[in-house]
Amino acid sequence: MIGSTATRPSGANDTGLPLAQDLLSGAEAIALFMFGEASEANKRKVYHAAQKLGLPTFRMGATLCARRSTILAWIERQESAA
């Protein structure tokens, strides 16, 4: 194995979380993580932030997905820039 990946547990990311715990699948899960509630308004906020504000998301098929760790890092960058 090359570099630090040899010491990382299988499926872990840079935060040490297993991928299954870091992955948010669907706008509802992302809204719940970011806003504490998965209302229709909050899901629309997620789509808007992904399309217009640079919220780091990706698609698996038709499902909008994101990583908790990546969203937290994005929020920290937004705070630093403010």
C-alpha positions as a Markdown table, in Angstrom:
| # | Residue | x | y | z |
|---|---|---|---|---|
| 1 | Met | 0.0 | 0.0 | 0.0 |
| 2 | Ile | 1.1 | 3.6 | -0.6 |
| 3 | Gly | 1.3 | 6.4 | 1.9 |
| 4 | Ser | -1.1 | 6.8 | 4.9 |
| 5 | Thr | -3.8 | 4.7 | 3.4 |
| 6 | Ala | -2.0 | 1.6 | 4.8 |
| 7 | Thr | -2.8 | 2.6 | 8.4 |
| 8 | Arg | -6.4 | 3.7 | 7.7 |
| 9 | Pro | -9.1 | 1.2 | 8.5 |
| 10 | Ser | -10.9 | -0.2 | 5.4 |
| 11 | Gly | -13.6 | 2.2 | 4.3 |
| 12 | Ala | -12.5 | 5.0 | 6.5 |
| 13 | Asn | -12.0 | 8.6 | 5.4 |
| 14 | Asp | -9.7 | 11.4 | 6.6 |
| 15 | Thr | -11.8 | 11.9 | 9.7 |
| 16 | Gly | -11.5 | 8.2 | 10.7 |
| 17 | Leu | -15.3 | 7.7 | 10.2 |
| 18 | Pro | -16.4 | 4.6 | 8.3 |
| 19 | Leu | -17.9 | 5.7 | 5.0 |
| 20 | Ala | -21.3 | 4.4 | 6.0 |
| 21 | Gln | -21.3 | 6.8 | 8.9 |
| 22 | Asp | -19.9 | 9.7 | 6.9 |
| 23 | Leu | -22.2 | 9.4 | 3.9 |
| 24 | Leu | -25.5 | 11.3 | 3.7 |
| 25 | Ser | -27.8 | 9.8 | 1.1 |
| 26 | Gly | -30.6 | 12.1 | -0.2 |
| 27 | Ala | -31.6 | 15.7 | 0.3 |
| 28 | Glu | -33.7 | 14.7 | 3.3 |
| 29 | Ala | -30.6 | 13.2 | 5.2 |
| 30 | Ile | -28.5 | 16.3 | 4.2 |
| 31 | Ala | -31.2 | 18.7 | 5.4 |
| 32 | Leu | -31.6 | 16.8 | 8.7 |
| 33 | Phe | -27.8 | 17.0 | 9.3 |
| 34 | Met | -27.5 | 20.7 | 8.4 |
| 35 | Phe | -30.8 | 22.1 | 9.8 |
| 36 | Gly | -32.0 | 19.5 | 12.3 |
| 37 | Glu | -35.2 | 19.0 | 10.4 |
| 38 | Ala | -35.9 | 17.5 | 7.0 |
| 39 | Ser | -38.9 | 19.7 | 6.0 |
| 40 | Glu | -39.6 | 20.5 | 2.4 |
| 41 | Ala | -38.3 | 24.0 | 2.9 |
| 42 | Asn | -35.0 | 22.7 | 4.3 |
| 43 | Lys | -34.7 | 20.1 | 1.4 |
| 44 | Arg | -35.2 | 23.0 | -1.0 |
| 45 | Lys | -32.4 | 24.9 | 0.8 |
| 46 | Val | -30.1 | 21.9 | 0.3 |
| 47 | Tyr | -30.8 | 21.8 | -3.5 |
| 48 | His | -30.3 | 25.6 | -3.7 |
| 49 | Ala | -27.0 | 25.5 | -1.7 |
| 50 | Ala | -25.8 | 22.7 | -3.9 |
| 51 | Gln | -26.6 | 24.4 | -7.2 |
| 52 | Lys | -25.8 | 28.1 | -6.3 |
| 53 | Leu | -23.7 | 28.3 | -3.2 |
| 54 | Gly | -21.1 | 25.5 | -3.7 |
| 55 | Leu | -22.4 | 23.0 | -1.1 |
| 56 | Pro | -20.2 | 20.0 | -1.9 |
| 57 | Thr | -22.5 | 17.2 | -3.1 |
| 58 | Phe | -22.4 | 14.5 | -5.7 |
| 59 | Arg | -24.9 | 12.1 | -7.2 |
| 60 | Met | -25.2 | 8.4 | -7.0 |
| 61 | Gly | -27.6 | 7.8 | -9.8 |
| 62 | Ala | -30.5 | 10.2 | -9.2 |
| 63 | Thr | -29.8 | 10.6 | -5.5 |
| 64 | Leu | -28.1 | 13.7 | -4.1 |
| 65 | Cys | -25.3 | 12.7 | -1.6 |
| 66 | Ala | -22.7 | 14.3 | 0.5 |
| 67 | Arg | -20.2 | 13.5 | 3.2 |
| 68 | Arg | -20.7 | 14.9 | 6.7 |
| 69 | Ser | -17.0 | 15.6 | 7.0 |
| 70 | Thr | -17.0 | 17.5 | 3.7 |
| 71 | Ile | -20.0 | 19.6 | 4.6 |
| 72 | Leu | -18.4 | 20.5 | 8.0 |
| 73 | Ala | -15.2 | 21.5 | 6.2 |
| 74 | Trp | -17.2 | 23.6 | 3.7 |
| 75 | Ile | -19.1 | 25.4 | 6.6 |
| 76 | Glu | -15.7 | 26.1 | 8.3 |
| 77 | Arg | -14.4 | 27.7 | 5.1 |
| 78 | Gln | -17.6 | 29.8 | 4.8 |
| 79 | Glu | -17.1 | 31.0 | 8.4 |
| 80 | Ser | -13.4 | 31.9 | 7.7 |
| 81 | Ala | -14.4 | 33.8 | 4.6 |
| 82 | Ala | -17.0 | 35.9 | 6.5 |
